[in-house]
Amino acid sequence: MKLPILLTKDPKLLQVGGAMIGNKQMLSKYIDITYKIPASQYVIAMNYLLKQNLTHNQFMAIAYHELGHYSLGHLSSDTKVSKIEQELQADIYSANKTSAIDIYNALKKLVLIYKEFTTNQAKDKPNEKELNLKISSFISNIEKQMQPRYNALENIIKQQGLNNVRQ
């Protein structure tokens, strides 16, 4: 891994999957950057909940997914690759650097981490029932968007003859 990993508690990062790669300007749209990093330095920003809830291998699989975006040129504004194709390519990059099972299980857990976090945040809100409905709808939408990625990784796992054990 050639880029530093920056752990943050900023919850906004969870809304984009819990991890992101970029320079200070790119990341400042999603997290509060008060860290002393050079403006041109690329870092992998990850929410601390990933470190707490993923195994080491799953955490590294997410880090390599983000590094994949960097290595595959997805950060360029003139990329012609669709967003979903970028995500699939980064998943494959991660699977090749770690394992398909680790990135698959990490992606499954990301949805659960986000759901638990948002549900806990809603507990203290006056319109909890309405907010929980919105959260459930949002989670359902995320799961639908993730399905092509799950399918692609399941195919890699089968091709490699690996056992798809979810952790």
MDTraj code that builds the backbone (N, CA, C; nanometers):
import mdtraj as md
import numpy as np

residues = "MET LYS LEU PRO ILE LEU LEU THR LYS ASP PRO LYS LEU LEU GLN VAL GLY GLY ALA MET ILE GLY ASN LYS GLN MET LEU SER LYS TYR ILE ASP ILE THR TYR LYS ILE PRO ALA SER GLN TYR VAL ILE ALA MET ASN TYR LEU LEU LYS GLN ASN LEU THR HIS ASN GLN PHE MET ALA ILE ALA TYR HIS GLU LEU GLY HIS TYR SER LEU GLY HIS LEU SER SER ASP THR LYS VAL SER LYS ILE GLU GLN GLU LEU GLN ALA ASP ILE TYR SER ALA ASN LYS THR SER ALA ILE ASP ILE TYR ASN ALA LEU LYS LYS LEU VAL LEU ILE TYR LYS GLU PHE THR THR ASN GLN ALA LYS ASP LYS PRO ASN GLU LYS GLU LEU ASN LEU LYS ILE SER SER PHE ILE SER ASN ILE GLU LYS GLN MET GLN PRO ARG TYR ASN ALA LEU GLU ASN ILE ILE LYS GLN GLN GLY LEU ASN ASN VAL ARG GLN".split()
xyz = np.array([
    [0.0862, -0.1168, 0.0000],
    [0.0000, 0.0000, 0.0000],
    [0.0905, 0.1226, 0.0000],
    [0.0744, 0.2075, -0.0997],
    [0.1635, 0.3217, -0.1142],
    [0.1049, 0.4524, -0.0621],
    [-0.0242, 0.4572, -0.0384],
    [-0.0870, 0.5803, 0.0091],
    [-0.1233, 0.5678, 0.1566],
    [-0.1123, 0.6789, 0.2309],
    [-0.1499, 0.6725, 0.3728],
    [-0.3012, 0.6577, 0.3901],
    [-0.3386, 0.5941, 0.5013],
    [-0.4794, 0.5793, 0.5373],
    [-0.5093, 0.6768, 0.6495],
    [-0.6127, 0.7558, 0.6303],
    [-0.6556, 0.8553, 0.7271],
    [-0.7874, 0.8074, 0.7885],
    [-0.7878, 0.7780, 0.9175],
    [-0.9107, 0.7375, 0.9858],
    [-0.9813, 0.8618, 1.0377],
    [-1.1109, 0.8676, 1.0163],
    [-1.1892, 0.9827, 1.0591],
    [-1.3195, 0.9368, 1.1224],
    [-1.3746, 1.0204, 1.2098],
    [-1.5049, 0.9924, 1.2706],
    [-1.6166, 1.0671, 1.1991],
    [-1.5836, 1.1397, 1.0944],
    [-1.6839, 1.2187, 1.0229],
    [-1.7899, 1.1264, 0.9624],
    [-1.9171, 1.1376, 1.0056],
    [-2.0218, 1.0461, 0.9572],
    [-2.0578, 1.0650, 0.8094],
    [-2.0249, 1.1823, 0.7528],
    [-2.0588, 1.2052, 0.6114],
    [-1.9898, 1.1043, 0.5208],
    [-1.8759, 1.0556, 0.5634],
    [-1.8022, 0.9582, 0.4835],
    [-1.8796, 0.8270, 0.4700],
    [-1.9625, 0.7947, 0.5684],
    [-2.0438, 0.6731, 0.5611],
    [-2.1444, 0.6803, 0.4462],
    [-2.1873, 0.8007, 0.4121],
    [-2.2861, 0.8163, 0.3060],
    [-2.2295, 0.7858, 0.1678],
    [-2.0979, 0.7806, 0.1558],
    [-2.0353, 0.7450, 0.0278],
    [-1.9615, 0.6123, 0.0403],
    [-2.0050, 0.5276, 0.1333],
    [-1.9493, 0.3944, 0.1450],
    [-1.8484, 0.3746, 0.2553],
    [-1.8174, 0.4782, 0.3309],
    [-1.7273, 0.4638, 0.4434],
    [-1.5812, 0.4873, 0.4123],
    [-1.5478, 0.4924, 0.2836],
    [-1.4079, 0.5131, 0.2448],
    [-1.4036, 0.5900, 0.1134],
    [-1.2946, 0.6625, 0.0955],
    [-1.2792, 0.7428, -0.0252],
    [-1.1322, 0.7750, -0.0437],
    [-1.0917, 0.7906, -0.1681],
    [-0.9550, 0.8295, -0.1972],
    [-0.9585, 0.9663, -0.2652],
    [-0.8598, 1.0477, -0.2340],
    [-0.8523, 1.1783, -0.2985],
    [-0.7469, 1.2648, -0.2334],
    [-0.7343, 1.3849, -0.2870],
    [-0.6455, 1.4827, -0.2252],
    [-0.7295, 1.5695, -0.1316],
    [-0.6657, 1.6651, -0.0688],
    [-0.7340, 1.7475, 0.0317],
    [-0.8594, 1.8151, -0.0251],
    [-0.8491, 1.8688, -0.1457],
    [-0.9640, 1.9378, -0.2069],
    [-1.0781, 1.8401, -0.2352],
    [-1.0475, 1.7246, -0.2896],
    [-1.1512, 1.6258, -0.3213],
    [-1.2203, 1.5752, -0.1947],
    [-1.1419, 1.5468, -0.0923],
    [-1.1973, 1.4911, 0.0309],
    [-1.2752, 1.5937, 0.1122],
    [-1.2399, 1.7214, 0.0997],
    [-1.3055, 1.8249, 0.1802],
    [-1.4542, 1.8375, 0.1484],
    [-1.4993, 1.7828, 0.0372],
    [-1.6424, 1.7833, 0.0039],
    [-1.7202, 1.6862, 0.0927],
    [-1.6492, 1.5889, 0.1491],
    [-1.7139, 1.4823, 0.2242],
    [-1.6752, 1.4765, 0.3710],
    [-1.5564, 1.5240, 0.4036],
    [-1.5132, 1.5193, 0.5438],
    [-1.4449, 1.6506, 0.5797],
    [-1.4421, 1.6770, 0.7074],
    [-1.3746, 1.7950, 0.7584],
    [-1.2247, 1.7667, 0.7611],
    [-1.1516, 1.8348, 0.6740],
    [-1.0066, 1.8123, 0.6644],
    [-0.9348, 1.9166, 0.7490],
    [-0.8950, 1.8753, 0.8667],
    [-0.8145, 1.9624, 0.9522],
    [-0.6744, 1.9039, 0.9685],
    [-0.6529, 1.7905, 0.9051],
    [-0.5236, 1.7233, 0.9161],
    [-0.4191, 1.7954, 0.8320],
    [-0.2971, 1.7882, 0.8767],
    [-0.1878, 1.8548, 0.8059],
    [-0.1352, 1.7630, 0.6968],
    [-0.2035, 1.7669, 0.5829],
    [-0.1564, 1.6928, 0.4668],
    [-0.1388, 1.7918, 0.3528],
    [-0.0370, 1.7746, 0.2714],
    [-0.0180, 1.8657, 0.1579],
    [-0.1392, 1.8605, 0.0642],
    [-0.1708, 1.9720, 0.0034],
    [-0.2894, 1.9819, -0.0825],
    [-0.2880, 1.8797, -0.1955],
    [-0.1712, 1.8482, -0.2477],
    [-0.1635, 1.7555, -0.3610],
    [-0.1494, 1.6086, -0.3187],
    [-0.1316, 1.5830, -0.1896],
    [-0.1136, 1.4462, -0.1396],
    [-0.2449, 1.3680, -0.1469],
    [-0.2421, 1.2517, -0.2087],
    [-0.3579, 1.1637, -0.2102],
    [-0.3531, 1.0757, -0.0861],
    [-0.4687, 1.0579, -0.0241],
    [-0.4819, 0.9704, 0.0921],
    [-0.6089, 0.8882, 0.0775],
    [-0.6139, 0.7791, 0.1497],
    [-0.7356, 0.6994, 0.1587],
    [-0.8000, 0.7347, 0.2915],
    [-0.9158, 0.7989, 0.2857],
    [-0.9896, 0.8352, 0.4067],
    [-1.0911, 0.7247, 0.4355],
    [-1.0920, 0.6784, 0.5599],
    [-1.1839, 0.5718, 0.5988],
    [-1.2481, 0.6064, 0.7324],
    [-1.3762, 0.5785, 0.7437],
    [-1.4455, 0.6008, 0.8691],
    [-1.3982, 0.4983, 0.9713],
    [-1.3797, 0.5420, 1.0948],
    [-1.3286, 0.4554, 1.2008],
    [-1.4178, 0.3339, 1.2254],
    [-1.5474, 0.3431, 1.1918],
    [-1.6370, 0.2294, 1.2121],
    [-1.5963, 0.1095, 1.1269],
    [-1.5300, 0.1350, 1.0140],
    [-1.4806, 0.0247, 0.9322],
    [-1.3700, -0.0495, 1.0058],
    [-1.2802, 0.0267, 1.0651],
    [-1.1692, -0.0332, 1.1404],
    [-1.2227, -0.1147, 1.2585],
    [-1.3303, -0.0660, 1.3196],
    [-1.3876, -0.1334, 1.4368],
    [-1.4686, -0.2580, 1.4010],
    [-1.5317, -0.2579, 1.2834],
    [-1.6285, -0.3629, 1.2519],
    [-1.5856, -0.4628, 1.1447],
    [-1.4775, -0.4357, 1.0757],
    [-1.4287, -0.5276, 0.9732],
    [-1.3068, -0.6033, 1.0259],
    [-1.2849, -0.7219, 0.9729],
    [-1.1606, -0.7913, 1.0048],
    [-1.0461, -0.7129, 0.9395],
    [-0.9240, -0.7429, 0.9794],
    [-0.8087, -0.6755, 0.9194],
    [-0.8075, -0.6966, 0.7673],
    [-0.8320, -0.8195, 0.7229],
    [-0.8302, -0.8484, 0.5792],
    [-0.9416, -0.7750, 0.5046],
    [-1.0582, -0.7637, 0.5655],
    [-1.1686, -0.6903, 0.5036],
    [-1.1373, -0.5410, 0.4971],
    [-1.0795, -0.4888, 0.6041],
    [-1.0399, -0.3476, 0.6071],
    [-0.9388, -0.3195, 0.4954],
    [-0.8406, -0.4081, 0.4807],
    [-0.7403, -0.3907, 0.3759],
    [-0.8018, -0.4069, 0.2369],
    [-0.9027, -0.4925, 0.2248],
    [-0.9708, -0.5090, 0.0962],
    [-1.0382, -0.3783, 0.0547],
    [-1.0993, -0.3082, 0.1506],
    [-1.1610, -0.1779, 0.1212],
    [-1.0527, -0.0769, 0.0847],
    [-0.9418, -0.0781, 0.1574],
    [-0.8311, 0.0135, 0.1261],
    [-0.7791, -0.0125, -0.0156],
    [-0.7630, -0.1400, -0.0518],
    [-0.7165, -0.1724, -0.1873],
    [-0.8213, -0.1372, -0.2928],
    [-0.9486, -0.1461, -0.2581],
    [-1.0541, -0.1012, -0.3503],
    [-1.0322, 0.0469, -0.3822],
    [-1.0096, 0.1264, -0.2779],
    [-0.9862, 0.2699, -0.2987],
    [-0.8574, 0.2941, -0.3771],
    [-0.7526, 0.2195, -0.3447],
    [-0.6274, 0.2309, -0.4189],
    [-0.6488, 0.1935, -0.5657],
    [-0.7394, 0.1012, -0.5901],
    [-0.7743, 0.0631, -0.7271],
    [-0.8267, 0.1815, -0.8069],
    [-0.9123, 0.2622, -0.7452],
    [-0.9623, 0.3825, -0.8146],
    [-0.8449, 0.4712, -0.8568],
    [-0.7485, 0.4868, -0.7695],
    [-0.6299, 0.5687, -0.7960],
    [-0.5456, 0.5062, -0.9076],
    [-0.5153, 0.3778, -0.8932],
    [-0.4276, 0.3084, -0.9873],
    [-0.4893, 0.2931, -1.1262],
    [-0.6203, 0.2822, -1.1318],
    [-0.6897, 0.2615, -1.2592],
    [-0.7314, 0.3916, -1.3271],
    [-0.6947, 0.5054, -1.2698],
    [-0.7222, 0.6348, -1.3321],
    [-0.8643, 0.6853, -1.3174],
    [-0.9380, 0.6336, -1.2206],
    [-1.0771, 0.6755, -1.2024],
    [-1.0913, 0.8164, -1.1453],
    [-0.9851, 0.8712, -1.0912],
    [-0.9941, 1.0036, -1.0286],
    [-0.9838, 1.1159, -1.1310],
    [-0.9504, 1.0812, -1.2519],
    [-0.9397, 1.1802, -1.3592],
    [-1.0787, 1.2275, -1.3996],
    [-1.0928, 1.3557, -1.4212],
    [-1.2236, 1.4112, -1.4587],
    [-1.2637, 1.3728, -1.6010],
    [-1.1705, 1.3279, -1.6825],
    [-1.2034, 1.2937, -1.8211],
    [-1.2206, 1.1425, -1.8431],
    [-1.2397, 1.0670, -1.7349],
    [-1.2593, 0.9226, -1.7492],
    [-1.3909, 0.8949, -1.8219],
    [-1.3891, 0.7966, -1.9080],
    [-1.5077, 0.7605, -1.9870],
    [-1.5794, 0.6380, -1.9294],
    [-1.5295, 0.5887, -1.8177],
    [-1.5849, 0.4683, -1.7564],
    [-1.6999, 0.5076, -1.6634],
    [-1.8121, 0.4357, -1.6741],
    [-1.9282, 0.4661, -1.5903],
    [-1.8944, 0.4413, -1.4430],
    [-1.9731, 0.5012, -1.3553],
    [-1.9510, 0.4885, -1.2113],
    [-1.9581, 0.3420, -1.1662],
    [-2.0590, 0.2691, -1.2138],
    [-2.0723, 0.1286, -1.1723],
    [-1.9545, 0.0463, -1.2249],
    [-1.9094, 0.0746, -1.3466],
    [-1.7946, 0.0026, -1.4022],
    [-1.6674, 0.0348, -1.3228],
    [-1.6544, 0.1595, -1.2796],
    [-1.5404, 0.1966, -1.1948],
    [-1.5418, 0.1164, -1.0649],
    [-1.6591, 0.1038, -1.0044],
    [-1.6704, 0.0291, -0.8793],
    [-1.6370, -0.1187, -0.9012],
    [-1.6864, -0.1756, -1.0102],
    [-1.6567, -0.3155, -1.0412],
    [-1.5072, -0.3358, -1.0654],
    [-1.4452, -0.2448, -1.1383],
    [-1.3020, -0.2535, -1.1646],
    [-1.2215, -0.2433, -1.0346],
    [-1.2626, -0.1522, -0.9469],
    [-1.1926, -0.1366, -0.8187],
    [-1.2133, -0.2597, -0.7304],
    [-1.3320, -0.3210, -0.7368],
    [-1.3559, -0.4453, -0.6625],
    [-1.2623, -0.5558, -0.7124],
    [-1.2485, -0.5671, -0.8436],
    [-1.1611, -0.6702, -0.9016],
    [-1.0151, -0.6423, -0.8658],
    [-0.9760, -0.5162, -0.8696],
    [-0.8407, -0.4782, -0.8294],
    [-0.8149, -0.5252, -0.6862],
    [-0.9098, -0.4964, -0.5973],
    [-0.8980, -0.5362, -0.4573],
    [-0.8944, -0.6888, -0.4441],
    [-0.9808, -0.7576, -0.5169],
    [-0.9853, -0.9042, -0.5111],
    [-0.8514, -0.9646, -0.5528],
    [-0.7856, -0.9015, -0.6499],
    [-0.6555, -0.9507, -0.6958],
    [-0.5436, -0.9209, -0.5957],
    [-0.5589, -0.8142, -0.5185],
    [-0.4570, -0.7776, -0.4197],
    [-0.4795, -0.8472, -0.2854],
    [-0.6041, -0.8762, -0.2531],
    [-0.6366, -0.9413, -0.1260],
    [-0.7067, -1.0736, -0.1582],
    [-0.8370, -1.0769, -0.1462],
    [-0.9151, -1.1931, -0.1914],
    [-1.0569, -1.1474, -0.2223],
    [-1.1193, -1.2188, -0.3150],
    [-1.2566, -1.1855, -0.3526],
    [-1.3511, -1.2009, -0.2345],
    [-1.3243, -1.2996, -0.1494],
    [-1.4103, -1.3213, -0.0327],
    [-1.4008, -1.2030, 0.0639],
    [-1.2807, -1.1503, 0.0839],
    [-1.2649, -1.0387, 0.1778],
    [-1.3364, -0.9132, 0.1287],
    [-1.3238, -0.8798, 0.0017],
    [-1.3922, -0.7591, -0.0477],
    [-1.5439, -0.7820, -0.0500],
    [-1.5865, -0.9025, -0.0867],
    [-1.7288, -0.9355, -0.0871],
    [-1.7888, -0.9192, 0.0531],
    [-1.7240, -0.9817, 0.1513],
    [-1.7754, -0.9737, 0.2888],
    [-1.7682, -0.8318, 0.3441],
    [-1.6639, -0.7586, 0.3080],
    [-1.6522, -0.6193, 0.3532],
    [-1.7655, -0.5349, 0.2972],
    [-1.7967, -0.5528, 0.1698],
    [-1.9054, -0.4757, 0.1088],
    [-2.0393, -0.5083, 0.1742],
    [-2.0601, -0.6359, 0.2045],
    [-2.1841, -0.6752, 0.2736],
    [-2.1918, -0.6087, 0.4110],
    [-2.0793, -0.6065, 0.4815],
    [-2.0774, -0.5463, 0.6152],
    [-2.0940, -0.3945, 0.6099],
    [-2.0450, -0.3303, 0.5038],
    [-2.0589, -0.1846, 0.4937],
    [-2.2046, -0.1422, 0.5032],
    [-2.2914, -0.2157, 0.4368],
    [-2.4346, -0.1836, 0.4409],
    [-2.4869, -0.1972, 0.5837],
    [-2.4453, -0.3014, 0.6528],
    [-2.4890, -0.3227, 0.7914],
    [-2.4346, -0.2146, 0.8849],
    [-2.3099, -0.1754, 0.8634],
    [-2.2494, -0.0695, 0.9455],
    [-2.3271, 0.0607, 0.9273],
    [-2.3565, 0.0945, 0.8024],
    [-2.4305, 0.2179, 0.7750],
    [-2.5707, 0.2111, 0.8367],
    [-2.6349, 0.0967, 0.8225],
    [-2.7700, 0.0808, 0.8766],
    [-2.7696, 0.0970, 1.0282],
    [-2.6756, 0.0319, 1.0947],
    [-2.6681, 0.0417, 1.2410],
    [-2.6390, 0.1849, 1.2848],
    [-2.5461, 0.2499, 1.2166],
    [-2.5104, 0.3867, 1.2519],
    [-2.6301, 0.4806, 1.2358],
    [-2.6977, 0.4742, 1.1218],
    [-2.8099, 0.5656, 1.0974],
    [-2.9276, 0.5357, 1.1895],
    [-2.9505, 0.4091, 1.2194],
    [-3.0580, 0.3729, 1.3118],
    [-3.0294, 0.4289, 1.4507],
    [-2.9047, 0.4171, 1.4953],
    [-2.8677, 0.4726, 1.6257],
    [-2.8806, 0.6249, 1.6272],
    [-2.8487, 0.6898, 1.5170],
    [-2.8621, 0.8349, 1.5086],
    [-3.0089, 0.8771, 1.5151],
    [-3.0977, 0.7938, 1.4596],
    [-3.2406, 0.8272, 1.4541],
    [-3.3103, 0.8109, 1.5883],
    [-3.2526, 0.7361, 1.6795],
    [-3.3183, 0.7071, 1.8075],
    [-3.3512, 0.8321, 1.8874],
    [-3.2709, 0.9346, 1.8745],
    [-3.2913, 1.0560, 1.9524],
    [-3.3687, 1.1640, 1.8776],
    [-3.4214, 1.1301, 1.7625],
    [-3.4923, 1.2294, 1.6808],
    [-3.6419, 1.2251, 1.7108],
    [-3.7087, 1.3409, 1.7062],
    [-3.8526, 1.3458, 1.7390],
    [-3.9395, 1.2665, 1.6410],
    [-3.9058, 1.2676, 1.5136],
    [-3.9845, 1.1953, 1.4126],
    [-3.9164, 1.0631, 1.3785],
    [-3.8885, 0.9864, 1.4810],
    [-3.8100, 0.8635, 1.4660],
    [-3.8727, 0.7663, 1.3659],
    [-4.0046, 0.7484, 1.3716],
    [-4.0703, 0.6519, 1.2830],
    [-4.0536, 0.6924, 1.1367],
    [-4.0765, 0.8178, 1.1067],
    [-4.0614, 0.8665, 0.9691],
    [-3.9161, 0.8564, 0.9227],
    [-3.8249, 0.8911, 1.0110],
    [-3.6829, 0.8844, 0.9782],
    [-3.6391, 0.7401, 0.9541],
    [-3.6888, 0.6478, 1.0359],
    [-3.6552, 0.5065, 1.0172],
    [-3.7069, 0.4533, 0.8839],
    [-3.8231, 0.5010, 0.8405],
    [-3.8749, 0.4622, 0.7092],
    [-3.7830, 0.5129, 0.5977],
    [-3.7366, 0.6365, 0.6118],
    [-3.6443, 0.6915, 0.5130],
    [-3.5129, 0.6136, 0.5115],
    [-3.4649, 0.5792, 0.6295],
    [-3.3410, 0.5018, 0.6398],
    [-3.3591, 0.3651, 0.5739],
    [-3.4705, 0.2986, 0.6031],
    [-3.4970, 0.1666, 0.5450],
    [-3.5033, 0.1737, 0.3931],
    [-3.5664, 0.2771, 0.3422],
    [-3.5756, 0.2966, 0.1981],
    [-3.4374, 0.3209, 0.1376],
    [-3.3575, 0.4027, 0.2049],
    [-3.2224, 0.4334, 0.1588],
    [-3.1355, 0.3073, 0.1579],
    [-3.1438, 0.2274, 0.2641],
    [-3.0664, 0.1035, 0.2745],
    [-3.1077, 0.0070, 0.1643],
    [-3.2372, -0.0042, 0.1402],
    [-3.2870, -0.0919, 0.0345],
    [-3.2314, -0.0493, -0.1014],
    [-3.2260, 0.0809, -0.1242],
    [-3.1716, 0.1341, -0.2489],
    [-3.0224, 0.1023, -0.2619],
    [-2.9494, 0.1164, -0.1520],
    [-2.8064, 0.0836, -0.1527],
    [-2.7863, -0.0637, -0.1869],
    [-2.8652, -0.1509, -0.1243],
    [-2.8510, -0.2940, -0.1486],
    [-2.8785, -0.3283, -0.2947],
    [-2.9768, -0.2624, -0.3553],
    [-3.0050, -0.2845, -0.4981],
    [-2.8881, -0.2384, -0.5839],
    [-2.8288, -0.1241, -0.5492],
    [-2.7152, -0.0727, -0.6252],
    [-2.5921, -0.1617, -0.6101],
    [-2.5792, -0.2281, -0.4968],
    [-2.4644, -0.3135, -0.4704],
    [-2.4757, -0.4502, -0.5382],
    [-2.5947, -0.4899, -0.5767],
    [-2.6159, -0.6255, -0.6289],
    [-2.5252, -0.6623, -0.7466],
    [-2.5049, -0.5749, -0.8459],
    [-2.4124, -0.6129, -0.9547],
    [-2.2700, -0.6388, -0.9044],
    [-2.2285, -0.5661, -0.8029],
    [-2.0956, -0.5866, -0.7450],
    [-2.0888, -0.7198, -0.6713],
    [-2.1929, -0.7501, -0.5941],
    [-2.1978, -0.8791, -0.5252],
    [-2.1920, -0.9929, -0.6278],
    [-2.2717, -0.9809, -0.7344],
    [-2.2769, -1.0850, -0.8366],
    [-2.1405, -1.1062, -0.9025],
    [-2.0729, -0.9975, -0.9368],
    [-1.9417, -1.0077, -1.0009],
    [-1.8415, -1.0761, -0.9087],
    [-1.8439, -1.0392, -0.7812],
    [-1.7516, -1.1004, -0.6853],
    [-1.7863, -1.2463, -0.6592],
    [-1.9151, -1.2786, -0.6557],
    [-1.9550, -1.4188, -0.6385],
    [-1.9036, -1.5031, -0.7554],
    [-1.9054, -1.4472, -0.8768],
    [-1.8530, -1.5190, -0.9934],
    [-1.7023, -1.5423, -0.9806],
    [-1.6307, -1.4425, -0.9331],
    [-1.4858, -1.4579, -0.9133],
    [-1.4587, -1.5651, -0.8083],
    [-1.5356, -1.5620, -0.6997],
    [-1.5193, -1.6605, -0.5926],
    [-1.5422, -1.8018, -0.6470],
    [-1.6462, -1.8193, -0.7286],
    [-1.6743, -1.9512, -0.7879],
    [-1.5630, -1.9925, -0.8832],
    [-1.5162, -1.9003, -0.9665],
    [-1.4093, -1.9311, -1.0625],
    [-1.2812, -1.9728, -0.9911],
    [-1.2555, -1.9133, -0.8769],
    [-1.1348, -1.9453, -0.8020],
    [-1.1532, -2.0677, -0.7132],
    [-1.2759, -2.1221, -0.7124],
    [-1.3018, -2.2410, -0.6320],
    [-1.2956, -2.2142, -0.4821],
    [-1.3230, -2.0905, -0.4445],
    [-1.3173, -2.0529, -0.3027],
    [-1.4513, -2.0783, -0.2377],
    [-1.4485, -2.0950, -0.1071],
    [-1.5697, -2.1126, -0.0299],
    [-1.6191, -1.9756, 0.0133],
    [-1.7416, -1.9412, -0.0194],
    [-1.7972, -1.8106, 0.0116],
    [-1.8491, -1.8068, 0.1551],
    [-1.7596, -1.8042, 0.2509],
    [-1.7964, -1.7993, 0.3914],
    [-1.8091, -1.6541, 0.4325],
    [-1.9258, -1.6137, 0.4772],
    [-1.9463, -1.4755, 0.5216],
    [-1.9068, -1.4627, 0.6666],
    [-1.8293, -1.3589, 0.6945],
    [-1.7852, -1.3343, 0.8329],
    [-1.8501, -1.2098, 0.8853],
])
top = md.Topology()
chain = top.add_chain()
for i, resn in enumerate(residues, 1):
    res = top.add_residue(resn, chain, resSeq=i)
    for name in ("N", "CA", "C"):
        top.add_atom(name, md.element.get_by_symbol(name[0]), res)
traj = md.Trajectory(xyz[None], top)
